Amino acid sequence: MKELKGLNLGVALCGSFCTFSKAIKLVEQLVALGINVFPIMSHVAYTTSTRFGESSDIVGQIENLTGKSIIHTLVDAEPLGPKDMIDALLIAPCTGNTLAKLAYAITDTPVLLAAKSLMRNGKPVIIALSTNDGLGLNLKNIGILLPNQNVYFVPFGQDDKLKKPTSLVADLSQVPQTLTLALEYHQIQPILI
């Protein structure tokens, strides 16, 4: 299995604000594993304050953990692929909006531009879902992306089958193993939990 220490990993956050505290803990764990994390955020994730936290606090925490400024513009995200700056990209959380755009090759955010540039170069893009419509309108987009040879999913399942029956969320504890396998171009199994 591939060693994760020294890996140049883009870690992208989209607007699933309720999962940001878990995403920040994940970034902390990845840095502790010796991974060189390049933080990336969509414009909405970077600028929006919610009941889950002030945007400036979230940005500050991530920048302190990684020692890098967050890539949050298209201009800053563009060189990631062409300049071979990162080895892989983890989108955690990946919202239904980002998932749908990725499935249809829409690249209007820094996260999507980073994904496109890595896929163009044959590098792994790892998706950690957090979407309320994964078993609804976005199910077809999961189906579009699952067979893509450069896209890998962190195992996911329903987070609240009674109150939110179409909602899916990734098990972030499986990110390191998913990353290790994705670097060898293998999908972790089982995908569904």
ChimeraX commands (.cxc) that place a marker at each C-alpha (Angstrom):
marker #1 position 0.00,0.00,0.00 radius 0.5
marker #1 position 1.07,3.56,-0.70 radius 0.5
marker #1 position 2.51,5.61,2.13 radius 0.5
marker #1 position 0.50,8.73,2.94 radius 0.5
marker #1 position 3.35,10.63,4.60 radius 0.5
marker #1 position 4.59,13.34,2.27 radius 0.5
marker #1 position 1.52,13.15,0.03 radius 0.5
marker #1 position 0.53,16.50,-1.49 radius 0.5
marker #1 position -3.22,16.40,-1.01 radius 0.5
marker #1 position -5.80,18.99,-1.94 radius 0.5
marker #1 position -8.59,18.98,0.64 radius 0.5
marker #1 position -11.66,20.82,-0.61 radius 0.5
marker #1 position -14.66,21.92,1.43 radius 0.5
marker #1 position -18.03,22.75,-0.09 radius 0.5
marker #1 position -21.07,24.29,1.60 radius 0.5
marker #1 position -22.25,21.44,3.82 radius 0.5
marker #1 position -21.79,23.68,6.84 radius 0.5
marker #1 position -23.10,21.19,9.40 radius 0.5
marker #1 position -20.12,18.93,8.66 radius 0.5
marker #1 position -17.39,21.59,8.87 radius 0.5
marker #1 position -16.39,20.69,12.43 radius 0.5
marker #1 position -15.84,17.09,11.30 radius 0.5
marker #1 position -13.98,18.29,8.20 radius 0.5
marker #1 position -11.65,20.41,10.35 radius 0.5
marker #1 position -10.93,17.40,12.58 radius 0.5
marker #1 position -10.21,15.40,9.43 radius 0.5
marker #1 position -7.74,18.03,8.22 radius 0.5
marker #1 position -6.04,17.86,11.63 radius 0.5
marker #1 position -5.79,14.04,11.34 radius 0.5
marker #1 position -4.41,14.22,7.80 radius 0.5
marker #1 position -1.74,16.73,8.84 radius 0.5
marker #1 position -0.85,14.46,11.79 radius 0.5
marker #1 position -0.31,11.61,9.29 radius 0.5
marker #1 position 2.36,13.74,7.61 radius 0.5
marker #1 position 0.19,14.71,4.64 radius 0.5
marker #1 position 0.94,18.08,3.05 radius 0.5
marker #1 position -2.60,19.49,2.90 radius 0.5
marker #1 position -3.49,22.18,0.36 radius 0.5
marker #1 position -6.82,23.61,1.58 radius 0.5
marker #1 position -9.41,24.57,-1.03 radius 0.5
marker #1 position -12.87,26.02,-0.49 radius 0.5
marker #1 position -15.76,26.96,-2.71 radius 0.5
marker #1 position -16.65,30.65,-2.65 radius 0.5
marker #1 position -19.80,29.89,-0.65 radius 0.5
marker #1 position -17.92,27.79,1.91 radius 0.5
marker #1 position -15.18,30.42,2.22 radius 0.5
marker #1 position -17.42,33.45,2.73 radius 0.5
marker #1 position -20.59,32.27,4.46 radius 0.5
marker #1 position -21.13,32.45,8.21 radius 0.5
marker #1 position -23.86,30.18,9.57 radius 0.5
marker #1 position -25.15,28.86,12.86 radius 0.5
marker #1 position -22.32,26.31,12.57 radius 0.5
marker #1 position -19.63,28.98,12.73 radius 0.5
marker #1 position -18.23,32.25,11.47 radius 0.5
marker #1 position -16.47,31.96,8.13 radius 0.5
marker #1 position -13.41,33.83,9.41 radius 0.5
marker #1 position -13.05,31.39,12.33 radius 0.5
marker #1 position -13.36,28.34,10.06 radius 0.5
marker #1 position -10.88,29.76,7.54 radius 0.5
marker #1 position -8.48,30.64,10.37 radius 0.5
marker #1 position -8.64,27.14,11.88 radius 0.5
marker #1 position -7.92,25.47,8.55 radius 0.5
marker #1 position -5.10,27.84,7.65 radius 0.5
marker #1 position -3.52,27.38,11.09 radius 0.5
marker #1 position -3.68,23.58,10.80 radius 0.5
marker #1 position -2.23,23.45,7.29 radius 0.5
marker #1 position 0.12,26.43,7.38 radius 0.5
marker #1 position -1.26,27.50,4.01 radius 0.5
marker #1 position -3.69,30.09,2.73 radius 0.5
marker #1 position -6.93,28.60,1.48 radius 0.5
marker #1 position -7.30,28.38,-2.28 radius 0.5
marker #1 position -10.69,30.02,-2.82 radius 0.5
marker #1 position -10.62,31.58,-6.28 radius 0.5
marker #1 position -10.58,30.12,-9.77 radius 0.5
marker #1 position -7.29,31.89,-10.47 radius 0.5
marker #1 position -5.63,30.28,-7.44 radius 0.5
marker #1 position -7.08,26.83,-8.22 radius 0.5
marker #1 position -6.11,26.79,-11.91 radius 0.5
marker #1 position -2.38,25.89,-11.45 radius 0.5
marker #1 position -3.04,22.85,-9.23 radius 0.5
marker #1 position -3.15,20.42,-12.15 radius 0.5
marker #1 position -0.95,22.05,-14.79 radius 0.5
marker #1 position 1.86,22.75,-12.30 radius 0.5
marker #1 position 1.50,19.28,-10.74 radius 0.5
marker #1 position 1.10,20.80,-7.27 radius 0.5
marker #1 position -1.01,18.03,-5.73 radius 0.5
marker #1 position -1.07,14.23,-6.03 radius 0.5
marker #1 position -4.77,13.77,-5.27 radius 0.5
marker #1 position -7.87,15.73,-4.29 radius 0.5
marker #1 position -10.25,14.94,-1.44 radius 0.5
marker #1 position -13.60,16.75,-1.54 radius 0.5
marker #1 position -14.87,16.55,2.04 radius 0.5
marker #1 position -17.64,17.49,2.36 radius 0.5
marker #1 position -18.87,17.09,-1.20 radius 0.5
marker #1 position -22.35,18.58,-1.50 radius 0.5
marker #1 position -25.03,17.44,-3.90 radius 0.5
marker #1 position -24.52,20.66,-5.86 radius 0.5
marker #1 position -20.80,19.97,-6.36 radius 0.5
marker #1 position -21.48,16.31,-7.11 radius 0.5
marker #1 position -24.00,17.23,-9.83 radius 0.5
marker #1 position -21.68,19.78,-11.40 radius 0.5
marker #1 position -18.76,17.34,-11.36 radius 0.5
marker #1 position -20.92,14.69,-13.03 radius 0.5
marker #1 position -21.71,17.12,-15.85 radius 0.5
marker #1 position -18.22,18.68,-16.16 radius 0.5
marker #1 position -19.24,22.11,-14.86 radius 0.5
marker #1 position -16.22,23.90,-13.41 radius 0.5
marker #1 position -17.45,27.16,-11.91 radius 0.5
marker #1 position -15.88,26.91,-8.44 radius 0.5
marker #1 position -12.29,26.45,-7.22 radius 0.5
marker #1 position -13.21,22.96,-5.97 radius 0.5
marker #1 position -14.56,21.88,-9.36 radius 0.5
marker #1 position -11.66,23.42,-11.26 radius 0.5
marker #1 position -9.22,21.55,-9.00 radius 0.5
marker #1 position -11.13,18.30,-9.62 radius 0.5
marker #1 position -11.18,18.83,-13.37 radius 0.5
marker #1 position -7.45,19.54,-13.50 radius 0.5
marker #1 position -6.61,16.40,-11.53 radius 0.5
marker #1 position -8.91,14.22,-13.60 radius 0.5
marker #1 position -7.31,15.65,-16.74 radius 0.5
marker #1 position -3.93,14.51,-15.43 radius 0.5
marker #1 position -5.20,11.05,-14.45 radius 0.5
marker #1 position -4.92,11.68,-10.72 radius 0.5
marker #1 position -7.42,10.51,-8.08 radius 0.5
marker #1 position -10.36,12.61,-6.96 radius 0.5
marker #1 position -11.86,11.26,-3.75 radius 0.5
marker #1 position -15.42,12.21,-2.82 radius 0.5
marker #1 position -16.76,12.26,0.74 radius 0.5
marker #1 position -20.47,12.85,0.26 radius 0.5
marker #1 position -22.64,15.02,2.44 radius 0.5
marker #1 position -25.93,15.58,0.65 radius 0.5
marker #1 position -29.60,15.55,1.58 radius 0.5
marker #1 position -30.60,14.19,-1.84 radius 0.5
marker #1 position -28.07,11.40,-2.46 radius 0.5
marker #1 position -30.89,8.86,-2.75 radius 0.5
marker #1 position -33.08,11.39,-4.55 radius 0.5
marker #1 position -32.24,13.64,-7.47 radius 0.5
marker #1 position -28.48,13.18,-6.97 radius 0.5
marker #1 position -28.54,9.39,-7.13 radius 0.5
marker #1 position -28.07,9.54,-10.90 radius 0.5
marker #1 position -24.96,11.70,-10.42 radius 0.5
marker #1 position -23.43,9.14,-8.06 radius 0.5
marker #1 position -24.15,6.58,-10.79 radius 0.5
marker #1 position -22.43,8.76,-13.40 radius 0.5
marker #1 position -19.30,9.20,-11.28 radius 0.5
marker #1 position -18.96,5.69,-9.77 radius 0.5
marker #1 position -17.52,4.06,-12.91 radius 0.5
marker #1 position -15.11,6.95,-13.63 radius 0.5
marker #1 position -11.59,5.57,-13.42 radius 0.5
marker #1 position -10.24,8.62,-11.55 radius 0.5
marker #1 position -13.10,9.16,-9.07 radius 0.5
marker #1 position -13.27,7.27,-5.78 radius 0.5
marker #1 position -15.84,7.43,-3.00 radius 0.5
marker #1 position -15.32,7.37,0.74 radius 0.5
marker #1 position -17.83,4.75,1.98 radius 0.5
marker #1 position -21.21,6.36,2.62 radius 0.5
marker #1 position -24.64,5.58,3.99 radius 0.5
marker #1 position -27.87,7.11,5.23 radius 0.5
marker #1 position -27.34,9.44,8.15 radius 0.5
marker #1 position -30.97,9.60,9.28 radius 0.5
marker #1 position -33.16,7.11,7.42 radius 0.5
marker #1 position -36.36,8.19,9.18 radius 0.5
marker #1 position -36.18,12.00,9.15 radius 0.5
marker #1 position -34.04,12.37,5.99 radius 0.5
marker #1 position -34.53,9.18,3.95 radius 0.5
marker #1 position -32.65,10.45,0.86 radius 0.5
marker #1 position -29.69,11.91,2.77 radius 0.5
marker #1 position -26.21,10.37,2.44 radius 0.5
marker #1 position -23.05,11.07,4.38 radius 0.5
marker #1 position -19.53,9.63,4.12 radius 0.5
marker #1 position -17.79,7.87,6.98 radius 0.5
marker #1 position -14.81,10.20,7.42 radius 0.5
marker #1 position -12.99,7.66,9.61 radius 0.5
marker #1 position -12.39,5.69,6.40 radius 0.5
marker #1 position -10.66,8.56,4.56 radius 0.5
marker #1 position -7.05,7.40,5.16 radius 0.5
marker #1 position -7.74,3.88,3.86 radius 0.5
marker #1 position -9.80,5.25,0.94 radius 0.5
marker #1 position -6.92,7.59,0.05 radius 0.5
marker #1 position -4.34,4.82,0.23 radius 0.5
marker #1 position -6.33,2.63,-2.15 radius 0.5
marker #1 position -7.25,5.52,-4.48 radius 0.5
marker #1 position -3.55,6.30,-4.91 radius 0.5
marker #1 position -3.24,2.75,-6.26 radius 0.5
marker #1 position -6.36,3.32,-8.42 radius 0.5
marker #1 position -8.59,1.02,-6.39 radius 0.5
marker #1 position -12.00,1.78,-4.88 radius 0.5
marker #1 position -12.35,0.84,-1.21 radius 0.5
marker #1 position -15.05,-1.74,-0.57 radius 0.5
marker #1 position -17.74,-1.82,0.52 radius 0.5
marker #1 position -18.80,1.61,-0.72 radius 0.5
marker #1 position -22.26,1.38,0.87 radius 0.5
marker #1 position -22.45,1.22,4.66 radius 0.5
marker link #1:1,2 radius 0.2
marker link #1:2,3 radius 0.2
marker link #1:3,4 radius 0.2
marker link #1:4,5 radius 0.2
marker link #1:5,6 radius 0.2
marker link #1:6,7 radius 0.2
marker link #1:7,8 radius 0.2
marker link #1:8,9 radius 0.2
marker link #1:9,10 radius 0.2
marker link #1:10,11 radius 0.2
marker link #1:11,12 radius 0.2
marker link #1:12,13 radius 0.2
marker link #1:13,14 radius 0.2
marker link #1:14,15 radius 0.2
marker link #1:15,16 radius 0.2
marker link #1:16,17 radius 0.2
marker link #1:17,18 radius 0.2
marker link #1:18,19 radius 0.2
marker link #1:19,20 radius 0.2
marker link #1:20,21 radius 0.2
marker link #1:21,22 radius 0.2
marker link #1:22,23 radius 0.2
marker link #1:23,24 radius 0.2
marker link #1:24,25 radius 0.2
marker link #1:25,26 radius 0.2
marker link #1:26,27 radius 0.2
marker link #1:27,28 radius 0.2
marker link #1:28,29 radius 0.2
marker link #1:29,30 radius 0.2
marker link #1:30,31 radius 0.2
marker link #1:31,32 radius 0.2
marker link #1:32,33 radius 0.2
marker link #1:33,34 radius 0.2
marker link #1:34,35 radius 0.2
marker link #1:35,36 radius 0.2
marker link #1:36,37 radius 0.2
marker link #1:37,38 radius 0.2
marker link #1:38,39 radius 0.2
marker link #1:39,40 radius 0.2
marker link #1:40,41 radius 0.2
marker link #1:41,42 radius 0.2
marker link #1:42,43 radius 0.2
marker link #1:43,44 radius 0.2
marker link #1:44,45 radius 0.2
marker link #1:45,46 radius 0.2
marker link #1:46,47 radius 0.2
marker link #1:47,48 radius 0.2
marker link #1:48,49 radius 0.2
marker link #1:49,50 radius 0.2
marker link #1:50,51 radius 0.2
marker link #1:51,52 radius 0.2
marker link #1:52,53 radius 0.2
marker link #1:53,54 radius 0.2
marker link #1:54,55 radius 0.2
marker link #1:55,56 radius 0.2
marker link #1:56,57 radius 0.2
marker link #1:57,58 radius 0.2
marker link #1:58,59 radius 0.2
marker link #1:59,60 radius 0.2
marker link #1:60,61 radius 0.2
marker link #1:61,62 radius 0.2
marker link #1:62,63 radius 0.2
marker link #1:63,64 radius 0.2
marker link #1:64,65 radius 0.2
marker link #1:65,66 radius 0.2
marker link #1:66,67 radius 0.2
marker link #1:67,68 radius 0.2
marker link #1:68,69 radius 0.2
marker link #1:69,70 radius 0.2
marker link #1:70,71 radius 0.2
marker link #1:71,72 radius 0.2
marker link #1:72,73 radius 0.2
marker link #1:73,74 radius 0.2
marker link #1:74,75 radius 0.2
marker link #1:75,76 radius 0.2
marker link #1:76,77 radius 0.2
marker link #1:77,78 radius 0.2
marker link #1:78,79 radius 0.2
marker link #1:79,80 radius 0.2
marker link #1:80,81 radius 0.2
marker link #1:81,82 radius 0.2
marker link #1:82,83 radius 0.2
marker link #1:83,84 radius 0.2
marker link #1:84,85 radius 0.2
marker link #1:85,86 radius 0.2
marker link #1:86,87 radius 0.2
marker link #1:87,88 radius 0.2
marker link #1:88,89 radius 0.2
marker link #1:89,90 radius 0.2
marker link #1:90,91 radius 0.2
marker link #1:91,92 radius 0.2
marker link #1:92,93 radius 0.2
marker link #1:93,94 radius 0.2
marker link #1:94,95 radius 0.2
marker link #1:95,96 radius 0.2
marker link #1:96,97 radius 0.2
marker link #1:97,98 radius 0.2
marker link #1:98,99 radius 0.2
marker link #1:99,100 radius 0.2
marker link #1:100,101 radius 0.2
marker link #1:101,102 radius 0.2
marker link #1:102,103 radius 0.2
marker link #1:103,104 radius 0.2
marker link #1:104,105 radius 0.2
marker link #1:105,106 radius 0.2
marker link #1:106,107 radius 0.2
marker link #1:107,108 radius 0.2
marker link #1:108,109 radius 0.2
marker link #1:109,110 radius 0.2
marker link #1:110,111 radius 0.2
marker link #1:111,112 radius 0.2
marker link #1:112,113 radius 0.2
marker link #1:113,114 radius 0.2
marker link #1:114,115 radius 0.2
marker link #1:115,116 radius 0.2
marker link #1:116,117 radius 0.2
marker link #1:117,118 radius 0.2
marker link #1:118,119 radius 0.2
marker link #1:119,120 radius 0.2
marker link #1:120,121 radius 0.2
marker link #1:121,122 radius 0.2
marker link #1:122,123 radius 0.2
marker link #1:123,124 radius 0.2
marker link #1:124,125 radius 0.2
marker link #1:125,126 radius 0.2
marker link #1:126,127 radius 0.2
marker link #1:127,128 radius 0.2
marker link #1:128,129 radius 0.2
marker link #1:129,130 radius 0.2
marker link #1:130,131 radius 0.2
marker link #1:131,132 radius 0.2
marker link #1:132,133 radius 0.2
marker link #1:133,134 radius 0.2
marker link #1:134,135 radius 0.2
marker link #1:135,136 radius 0.2
marker link #1:136,137 radius 0.2
marker link #1:137,138 radius 0.2
marker link #1:138,139 radius 0.2
marker link #1:139,140 radius 0.2
marker link #1:140,141 radius 0.2
marker link #1:141,142 radius 0.2
marker link #1:142,143 radius 0.2
marker link #1:143,144 radius 0.2
marker link #1:144,145 radius 0.2
marker link #1:145,146 radius 0.2
marker link #1:146,147 radius 0.2
marker link #1:147,148 radius 0.2
marker link #1:148,149 radius 0.2
marker link #1:149,150 radius 0.2
marker link #1:150,151 radius 0.2
marker link #1:151,152 radius 0.2
marker link #1:152,153 radius 0.2
marker link #1:153,154 radius 0.2
marker link #1:154,155 radius 0.2
marker link #1:155,156 radius 0.2
marker link #1:156,157 radius 0.2
marker link #1:157,158 radius 0.2
marker link #1:158,159 radius 0.2
marker link #1:159,160 radius 0.2
marker link #1:160,161 radius 0.2
marker link #1:161,162 radius 0.2
marker link #1:162,163 radius 0.2
marker link #1:163,164 radius 0.2
marker link #1:164,165 radius 0.2
marker link #1:165,166 radius 0.2
marker link #1:166,167 radius 0.2
marker link #1:167,168 radius 0.2
marker link #1:168,169 radius 0.2
marker link #1:169,170 radius 0.2
marker link #1:170,171 radius 0.2
marker link #1:171,172 radius 0.2
marker link #1:172,173 radius 0.2
marker link #1:173,174 radius 0.2
marker link #1:174,175 radius 0.2
marker link #1:175,176 radius 0.2
marker link #1:176,177 radius 0.2
marker link #1:177,178 radius 0.2
marker link #1:178,179 radius 0.2
marker link #1:179,180 radius 0.2
marker link #1:180,181 radius 0.2
marker link #1:181,182 radius 0.2
marker link #1:182,183 radius 0.2
marker link #1:183,184 radius 0.2
marker link #1:184,185 radius 0.2
marker link #1:185,186 radius 0.2
marker link #1:186,187 radius 0.2
marker link #1:187,188 radius 0.2
marker link #1:188,189 radius 0.2
marker link #1:189,190 radius 0.2
marker link #1:190,191 radius 0.2
marker link #1:191,192 radius 0.2
marker link #1:192,193 radius 0.2
view
